[in-house]
Amino acid sequence: MKITNPSFLLRTCTVLFAALLALSTLAANAQNSIESVNVSPQSGGKIVVRVGLREALATAPAGFTVNNPPRLAFDFANTGNALGRNVQDVSDGDVRRINIVQAGNRTRMVLELTRALNYETQVDGKTVLITLQGATTAATSTTGQRFAEAPASDQKHSLRNVDFRRGNAGEGRVVIDLSDSQVGIDLRRQGRSIIVDFLNSDLPANLAKRYDVTDFGTPVQLVEASKQGGNARVVITPTGNWEHSAYQADNRFIVEVKRVVEDPNRLVRPGFAGEKLSLNFQNVEVRSVLQVLADFTGLNIITSDSVTGNLTLRLKDVPWDQALDIILRSKGLDMRKDGNVVWIAPRDELATREKLALESRSQIADLEPTQTESFQLNYQKAVDVQALLSNAQQRILSKRGSAVVDARTNMVFVQDTPSRLEDVRRLVRTIDVPVRQVMIESRIVEASDTFSRNLGVRLGYNDQSARGFSTGLNGGNPIRAAVGANLNGVGSVVGQGGSLPAVALTDFTNVNLAAPGIGGSSAGVFSVILFNNAQTRFLNLELSALQADGKGKIVSSPRVITSNQNEAIIEQGTEIPYQQASSSGATNVTFKKATLSLKVKPQVTPDDNVIMTLKINKDAISTIPSTPPAIDTKQIATEVLVENGGTVVIGGIYTQEERSSTTKVPVLGDLPYVGFLFKQNAKVDDRRELLVFITPKILKDNLNLRQ
């Protein structure tokens, strides 16, 4: 075929080039591939999944779990699927099937499980080892499990957004955007809430709040995001009967909560989460029914020879663990689990065997030879550990055990059986740890704002040709005589409060209501004198005013370091001596404290908060003379909870004094328009405030007091 259209040829070449470029990019991005997947059971109920790769991985793949149905998923970045199949049936123990799906340059491997399991991932060359262990029931796995594992590094992660959406079936979806896909996630159910901890992750301040999502009409009522130490925490609070599932897609983590509608026709009780089955037997042996359950669940069941009898049952869509419980209770049987082996026998037989085993162990312990072991203590006192080991109410040592102390080397020597020595060794490892230290810094701020204002007038009149009178008020003494004048037989009148108003035959009249001074400072004076033509008479007017405005601040900052749950005291001040009479009549010298002191007892919580029992005193010598000396006391005693490095105001005292006074000449001071010439006004407005700030800081390995 001959192509003569050049534009068509050009478009064809362009499309082929783009396809080749896309294939080369995909091949470059997916250089690695999964070449083999093997499942091998181990002792103790462990299962190891070996994933063989073409090239070794730098870090273990990120994984996450789904509780209902139980699933484990792992994402292999820049990896393809070279197995030639997407599904691999296992049916070995708790692993039933493995699904491997490639999407672009990423491959996801999903393990279908019979029940929830904990897992660990490890890179061994070109092989990724996934260890499944700790097979637990659903009730246990939901109370606390590691949802996703992150590679061990000091990288700090963060949450980008917290959102809530309603699904098509009325389920609530909490959508959390992460900074990267390597964030470690710990999901657990606590009470009626779901707690999700994002390990080593930061939470922006605008996301740290409570979201009320009741209006969405889902089982979820509240979603609260907060900071917990070095982790970010999201608490989901649903209501009613609900179940949840969680999954992660790249940088997005989703928790889905949906309402559970119970069918009254089904015999399903809470607490059973096994896979549902149906049984219909007529007069069949109990041992045969147990064999059917063993084949269905894959459990290793051992039935005692004393288990006999027949039963008739019809169960439809019942979890297998509930069906097993019904069968055992109907025949008076019980079971004991040892790893992945279940032993079934009558209750009395199991109780008798366990009692004999306990008595045998007790007798062996009484006859077991004792050993002596020394324990070097680094942080605990040997005497305290000895008292703990030998406590009569709760003994850790056996009846034949003993503990002695060498105070010089701070060592404890324990003599007991090997099993008890192992318990002591585990106890010492737990309690012999360094005590966390806390620096408590307080700031006691005393602020004052004072204001005073005095206004007064001095009015005088002089007539050299006539006789007049003079007055004085509130300490203002009248001028009794002028040049060439004398006091001829005229008496004087004594005023109130030390004032000396007087009437004299003088040629000078004076009204003295000048403003008094403040703090040793004199008032300012404005004087006006009016003369007549002959200069024989003149009028003297003086206006005096004084205003004082002061601001002050006293900051006291006591600081102390102490260990966790140990009281510390720091004190600075004066001890005032005074003489006190004794009962014999003699006198002795006694001291009274006027100090600034801080007494604190901190308690560090597991989430790096600090509970403090505080007592702060700010005492000073009173200006009132007395024996014994009077002390002005300011004291606060309280208990507060503060985050590490946070500051809290634990108390404050605010006082304000307002006072206005007027001194005037009777009658004249009440005259309109001119009454101010015979008055003196004083105004005082003082404000004082006391605030106490407390800042606790948990000290790390290097004690830096300047933090």
Secondary structure, DSSP 8 states (H G I E B T S, - for coil): -----HHHHHHHHHHHHHHHHHHHHHHHHT-EEEEEEEEEE-GGG-EEEEEEESS--SS--EEEEETTTTEEEEEEETEEE-SS-SEEEEEETTEEEEEEEEETTEEEEEEEESS--EEEEEEETTEEEEEEE----HHHHHHSEEEE---S----EEEEEEEEEE-TTS-EEEEEEES-TT--EEEEEETTEEEEEETTEE--GGG-SEEE-GGG-SSEEEEEEEEETTEEEEEEEE-SSEEEEEEEETTEEEEEEEE----TTS---TT--S-EEEEEEEEEEHHHHHHHHHHHH--EEEE-TT---EEEEEEEEEEHHHHHHHHHHHTTEEEEEETTEEEEEEHHHHHHHHHHHHHHHHHHHHHS--EEEEEE-SSS-HHHHHHHHT-SSS-SS-TT-EEEEETTTTEEEEEE-HHHHHHHHHHHHHH-S---EEEEEEEEEEEEEEEEEEEEEEEEEEETTS-B--EE-TT-------TT----S------GGG------SBSEEEEEE----BTTB--EEEEEEEE-TTSSEEEEEEEEEEEEEEEEEEEE--EEEEETT--EEEEEEEEEEEEEE-TTS-EEEEEEEEEEEEEEEEEE-TTSEEEEEEEEEE-EE-SS--SS--EE--EEEEEEEEETT--EEEEEEEEEEEEEEEEE-TTGGGSTTTGGGGEEEEEEEEEEEEEEEEEEEEE-SS--TT-
